Amino acid sequence: MYAEHFFLIFAIVLVVGLGIHAWKNGVVGMLWGLVGAVGGIAGGMALYYFLIAGLGISFGAKLALAFLGGMIIYLIVRFTAKALLMTLFEPEGPLSFFADGFGGFLVSLVPSVLTVTLLAMGLRIGGTLTDLRRFELFSTPGRDFLAKNYPEQPLAAQWRDGIESLPMVRDGLDIVEPIGRPAERNLVGLLILSKKPGIKRHFADNPVTKPIYDSSAFQNLLVDEEIQKLNQKGDRLALLQHSKIRKAALDLSLRPHLIDLDLAQRTDDFLLSPSWQELLKSYERSPEDLAEPPPQQ
């Protein structure tokens, strides 16, 4: 899949399209919409972290409340920004040169780049959460998958991996987007997968992941009551943002093994391996099939 190519094409079309629109029609409307959107997103996130996250309601209800609050903040910020920008960019205003034409084109680069960045951030967060959700399926007791009904990696996660493969994109996103950082998401993924003993044994013995399991930082997470409580609840977002996860991801003995680990591929290679698949098929056989044949007279 060539997600990175589609993303590049989209980014170029967006930048050129918004630039032409700003040149011909002016940049003011674009700016107040952008300021409102940024204010709404920031406000919604602040409401979630400082007020809504602690409420005793479902995760979906929390997101709905944060979205509603963000929309209200968006409308307020957009209305305020419109009044201010109209004053600054009017014909006699101090920024009239940048209202349209070449000046407007230059100003349009700011919302264009910001929009592309926000889209990349959203794809990375969404891809990470859906990837961890699939790991949660694999670690659920009694949930095993034969090759014929094995869940593939989610499309959002594939897009995330494609975008991060572009030069300097992953390092740039690591600065502005902390939730989907590779070290943290791989660490959380291994914690989730470790809830199933068979998978845990495999990764503890695998040469690639064994250094992670042998590290004191990872072993401390496996026995930490707070981390394990979140893990058992399936609160993947809280795990990604937890200070203890962040601290372990920065551990110098652990981080080099986490950054470039393709956990999804390693997991698929194991769960689709002939030995594991044969083991699952043996569970489906009846006791009569597994019984030894009676001795011949």
Disulfide bonds with the S-S distance in Angstrom:
none
